[in-house]
Amino acid sequence: KNKYIRVPIGADETNFQLRRSFQNGTQKIIHFHGTFIPLQGIEVIIKAAEIARYEPWFFRIGGNGQEFKHIENLVKEKDLKNVELIGLIPYEKVPEYITNADICLGIFGATEKTLRVIPNKVYECIAMQKPVITADTPAMREFFTDGEDILFCRVDNPESLYQALKKMFVTPKLAERIAHGGHELFLTQFTPRTIVANMLKSLPYGK
């Protein structure tokens, strides 16, 4: 282990930064973007959307990958009008989708990798001061604090994700606190400048 140092991915703050939202209306937008692979737990999101069928929420899911067809069939099978699969989002367009979201989602899958990683999307969304919900994992708890800069739900549990979303929407002050807390964490820990500075401090110079 002494041959390794941990370097967070972070996000490019010149691309992912605060922007004015053009969202309007009463419908709440829940945003996800990522590859359609098991660690993401996109099926968990779809099943949470099924539970939330009669809520004024809209799940916008961007990305592609090995599970896309399965997820597409699941949405059709359950006739979910509150879910939109928008396909792969060009990198330069991702901030636009984040900007117009009320809540952003992380990862929820039942895989060992889910427990080990903090995905790009979490860094990108907190960089844009959006409240994020993701699965409660050891990796996430290394940096994040539940209810302060992120909101956790149980791994691979649609009902828990639904309850976390509901908690966020019925408690605007909680959502605001998490959004601000996540953004502050990004500025102090996850900008490229900070990440590189911490990495250089960790290198065993002179040994």
Buried (B, 14 or more C-beta within 10 A) or exposed (E): EEEEEEEBEBBBBEEBEEEEBEEEEEEBBBBBBBBBBBBBBBBBBBBBBBBBEEBEBBBBBBBBBEBBEEBBEBBEEBEBEBBBBEEBBEEEEBBEBBBBBBBBBBBBBBBEEBBEBBBBBBBBBBBBBBBBBBBBBEBBEEBBBBEBBBBBBBBBBBEBBBBBBBBBBEEEEBBEBBBBBBBBBBBEBBBEEBBEEBEEEEEEEEE
